[in-house]
Structures are given as C-alpha cells and as structure tokens.
Amino acid sequence: MSPSLVELTANIVSSHASGSQMSRDELIQEINTVFTALKQLETGTLSSEVEAAPVVPTMSMKKAFQNDQVSCMICGKTGFKTLTRHLKQAHSLKPGQYRKQFNIPSSQSLTAKNYSEARRKAANENNLAANLEKARAVRAAKNAVSTKSPKTAKGAKTSKAPAKPKAPPA
C-alpha cells in the first residue's frame, strides 16, 4: 500500500528540516506548501507553469548589510557572516539571482564588512598575497618553458641516445 499524503509530507518536510534550520512558522508554511503540491500532483491539477510571485524585501538594504552581520532580504533571518550558503540552502538561489531580484549592486558584498576585514587581515599576516604572487610566477615560468620547447610532428621519429648494452651476469 502506498503511503498517504500526510506521511509523504512528513517525510519530505522532516528531511528538509534536518538539513536546514527552520523556525516554527517556516516549518508550518513548508508543511502546507508540500502537502498542497502533493495533493495537486495526485489530482493532476498542478499547473505546468508556476508563476513566481515577486518577492518583497523584508527589510531595507541598509538594514540587511551591516558591519557585524548580513540579513536575508527574502526571509528576514539575521546574524549571517556571509549569505551565499543560506541563499543556496534555504532559497535555492545563486548570489547573482539574489542581487538581480533586489537590485543589489555588484559593489555590495554579500558578507559582513567586519568579517571581510578580518579575513583580509589574516591573509596579509600569513603572507598569502606574496605566496600567491610567487606561485603565479612559477606557473608563468613553467608555461613559458613548455611553449618554447619544439614540438615534433605526428609520426616523426625523434632521435634517442643509443641504448647501452647490458653487462653479462657475473
């Protein structure tokens, strides 16, 4: 016997909730959404074209992007150091889609300013910029050497040093 819609809904929502943090209201909304979608699939009334309602930001850009934290303008959650992972897990969005949805300029970082500064400071203290510069120079030198070496045509024989005769076993 196939599981009921309630059982399917419970399985789907519990799997989703185990992978991401959800408030009580979000959990209830998720249950309703999943149950409705399953019911429409069962009856065949689910439209093939689901029109996405325009998302209204829950807060202003100034409030969303602060020095110590970044907030999600879709769901209103706060306290993030960076938004990228939250956008992917909770809303299935890429940063570019999020920026386009709320007209966020590319100059606006999706990370907290203090977090970015701390990472920049740590990178400078560990000389990561100098190490990166050295690695790029080594790679460029290798590429320059490999592009200057003569290439032989396919099927052309290359001259090899004659093989040394093997000494008889003693």
N, C-alpha and C positions, 0 to 999 in steps of 0.2 A: 504494500500500500504506500502511495506517495505521501510525503509529509504535507501537512496543512500549510496554508499561507502564514499563519501565526508562527509556526515552527520555523519556516523558511526565513521569515522576517527576523525572528530572534537569532537565528544562526548568522545571518548576514550582518546585523547590527552589532552583535557581540564580537564578531571578527573585526569589524571596523573599529569598535571602541577599544579593543585590546591593543590596536596598533597606534592609536592617537588619543590624546587627551580630549575628553568631551565633557561639557557641563551638562547639568540635568536638562535644561531647556533644549540644548543641541541634541541630546540623546532622544528626547521625545519627538523633536522635529524629524530626526533621522528615521525613527520607527515609523512615523506617519508617511514619510516620503517613500520608504522602501515598501511598506505594505500597499500603498496606493499603486506604485509601479507594478508590483507583483500581481495585484488584482486586475489591473488593466492588461497586463500580459496574458493573464489567464482567460479573460473575456475577449481579448483581441481588440480592445478599444484604444490601445496605446497608439497615439499618432506617430507616424514616422518622422515628422518634423516637429521637434520640440523647440519652441521659441524661448530663448533665454531672456528672461526679464532683465531690464537694465538694473544693474546693481547700484544702489545709492550708498555713497560712503557713510560709514557710521561716525566718522569724525573728520575734522579738517586735516589738511596736510601738515600744518604747523603742529597740531597736537599729535599726529601719528609719528612724526620724525623728531624725536627729542635727543638730547645729548646722551642720556643714560639708557634709553630703551627705544624700541621701534614697535609700533602697534599696527595691527592688521586693519585696514580700512574696510574690509569685507565683513568680518565677524566681530570686530571690536576688541579682540584679545590683545592684551598688552604684556609688556615685560620681555620682549624678544630682543636679543642682541643682533640677530640677523633674521630676515623674513623668508629667505629662499626656501628653506626646508619646510616651514609652516605652509607656505603657499602651495608647494608641491603635494604635501601630505593631506592637508585639510581641504584644499580648494582645487587641486589638480591644475594649477596654473604655473606657467613659467614666469620668471621676473618680467620679461618683455610684455607678456599679455597683461600682467598686473599694471605695469606702467601705462600701457595703452588704455586700459579700462578707466583709470583715474587721471589720465593726462599728467603723469608724473614725469618731469624732465629727466633725461639720462644723466644729468649732472647731479641729481639727488641720489645718494647712496641708499641702498635698502638695508644698511646696517647702522647701528647706533654709533654716533660720532666718537664717543669715548672708547668704544670697542675697537674701532678702526685705528684710532691713535695709539692705543696700547699695543696692537699687533704691529703697527709700523715701528714703534719704539723698540719692541722686542726683536724685530727683523734687523734693525740698524745695530743694536747691541751685539747681535750674533754675526754681524758682517755678512748677512745673506746677499746684500746687493753686490758686494765685492766678489763673493763666491760665484754668483750668477754671471757676473762680468767675465771672470776667469773661465768658467765653463763655456760660455759663448765664444770666447776667443779660441779655446782649444777646438771646439766644434768647427769654427770657421777655418782654422788651420788644417784640420783633417779634410774638410770638404775641398779646400784649395789644392791639397796634395792629390786627392783622388781624382779631381777633374783634370789635373795636368798630366797624369800618367797616360802613356799612349795605350790606345785600345787596339786590339788586333781584330781583323775581320773574321767573320764566322768561317770556320773551316780552315783558316790559315794556320800553318804549323808554326809553333814557337820553338825557338832554339833552346835546348836544355843542355846542361852540362852532362858529359858522358858519365854513366854510372860506373862506380869503382867496382872492380872485380872482387868477389868475396874470397876471403882467405880460406884455405882448406882447413878442416877441423884438426886441431892439434892432438 
